[in-house]
């Protein structure tokens, strides 16, 4: 019985170990297939949990029948699975524990981001999602989508903007309720921009809309375009700043960990919002006719140490394959 249980524990143990390796050995993500698999590192918890339960049961069965001395192999497997489970949980824990002041330090700013899926997002539902927002970042904005949103009052609600709508996936817009100052485009496959916003009570605050390419298109461009964003925004990390959009990466990807090394933190982490996948939106991807639920978190709001997140949530809009992100920001204490 113990042999059967140990053998059953080995496949989920191998899966969990493989996902751990993808996180701790960054060079593995140079291959697009492995970079895609790294999107699912958080689900390694389930693999380790199954492996640990089977291995612990095998150990208990073996000890009861044969004593500890003849149960060393099962004990080693059990210890390995428990260690892997603890390691994975340690990576997830920060997203579950709020790290923010009990009360906002001064006025708050509501930031919303959404990938319009080549302009297919329902414009009425987009406008409903943007209600009350102070700064908005939209990607995959087509001229038709921009016109439809402006016809519904977007230009009046958020009169200041940088970026351009374009056919296809290239269009990006950064829109603000408050006046914009200095701004510039960041070179990439799809449009990326940063701009300084004159936020009442905060002063000059840098916001960026980003949309680097994805690993299947080209891992080399994926690395390079994320590096271009880091280079452009690194001088801004000491002041109030936020980098927002569709990063085509989870926080387990080496590209996102580069931002963390520069001092940026996700609003999801700071708000303790937990695991909130943003892709694919329900019904947009299926396997053998079975709809795939949202599984990976690739849309983020990254904050400099001068800012924190009071709240963070996702929302669905018909027509797009992404969930949007809405977060309330405040000055850090």
C-alpha positions, 0 to 999 in steps of 0.5 A: 500500500505504501509503495502505491501511495508513494508512486501516486505522489510522484507525478504531482510532486514532479509537476510542483517541482517543475513549476517551482523550477520555472520561478527560481531559475529565470533562464528557463523562461527564455523559451516561449513554451516554458514562459507560458507554463510559468503563468501557472506557477500559483497552481503548483499549490494544488499539485504539492497539496495532493502530493503531500497528502498521498506521501503523508498517508504513505508514511503513516501507513509504513510507520504503523506497519514497519516502524520508522527505520523501514519508512525512510523513503516515504518520509523523505518524499513526504518531507519534500512535498511538505517543503514544496507546499510551504514554499509555494504558499510563501509566494502566495501569502503576500497577495492575501495579507493587506499591506496598507494604512488603516486610513488613506493618507490624504485624497485617493485616486481611482485608476482603471485599466482594461484591454479592449480586445481590438476594440470589441469591448461593449462601449456602454459597459466600458463607460459604466466600468469607468464611472468615477475614475480619475486616471484610465489606461486602455489598450488595444484601442481602435479608432472605432472604439475611441469614437464610440466611447467619446460619443458616450461622454468619455472625452468630457469625463476624462478630458486629458489624454495621451496616446493614439487609437490604431487599427489592430492591437497597437492603440493605447490611451492614457486618460485623466480627469486632471491636467497632464504635463510632461509625457513621452512614448516608450518604444515597443511593438504596441504603444506604451506611454507615460505622462505626469498628471497634476493630481490635487493633493498629490502634485506631479504624479507619473502614470504609464500605460503599458502593453509589452508583447507576449512570450509566444510572439517573441521572448526576446522582444518580451524581455526587451520591451519590459526592460524599456519600460523599466528603463523609462520609469526607473527615474520616477520610482522615487516619486509617486508613480504607477505603471498600469496595463496589460503586462502579458506576464504574471508576477512569477515571470522574470519580467515582472520580478524585474519591476519588483527589484526596482521597487515597484509593488502590485496594488493587488499585493498591497491591498491583500486582494488575493488571487484575481485572474484577469485572462481569459474572460469567461467564454473567450477561450475553450478546450474541447468545447469547454469554456476556460475560466479566468486563470492567470493574472497579467493585468497589473497596477504597479506602484512606487514606494510613495503610493499604496492601494486602498482597494483592488478588484477586477471586473468583466466587460462583455466583448473583451477577453480580459477582465479589467482592474479597478484600484483606489490609490493613496499616498503611502504613510 
